[in-house]
Amino acid sequence: MKTLLKTIIGLGILGASVLSADANFAKCTACHGANGEKKALGKSQVIQGWKAEKTLAALKGYKDGTFGGPMKGVMKGQVAKLNEADMKALAKHIEGLK
C-alpha cells in the first residue's frame, strides 16, 4: 500500500511539472513560435532544442538581470514569477522541441 501511495504521489508531481512547463511555454509562443522556431520579434536566437542547461542558465540570468540582449527587459518580466522548478521544467520542455 505504501509503495502504491508513493507511486501515485510521484506521478502527481511529475504530471504537475509537465502541466507547469506546458502552461509556462504557452506564454513563450507568441514571440518564439509554437515550437521555439522563431527569433522573438526578429531579435533573439531560435531557442528550439536548446540544451536544458543552456536554457536554465538563460532563464536564471534574465531573472537576476545578468543575461540578455535587446529583449532583456521583456524577458525579465516574463520570468519574474517563475520559481526554480518552473524554470527547470520549462528548460526540459524547450530541449525536447523539434
C-alpha positions, 0 to 999 in steps of 0.5 A: 500500500505504501509503495502504491501511495508513493507511486501515485504521489510521484506521478502527481508531481511529475504530471504537475511539472509537465502541466507547469512547463506546458502552461509556462511555454504557452506564454513563450509562443507568441514571440518564439513560435509554437515550437521555439522556431522563431527569433522573438520579434526578429531579435533573439536566437531560435531557442528550439532544442536548446540544451536544458542547461543552456536554457536554465542558465538563460532563464536564471540570468534574465531573472537576476538581470545578468543575461540578455540582449535587446529583449532583456527587459521583456524577458525579465518580466516574463520570468519574474514569477517563475520559481526554480522548478518552473524554470527547470521544467520549462528548460526540459520542455524547450530541449525536447522541441523539434 
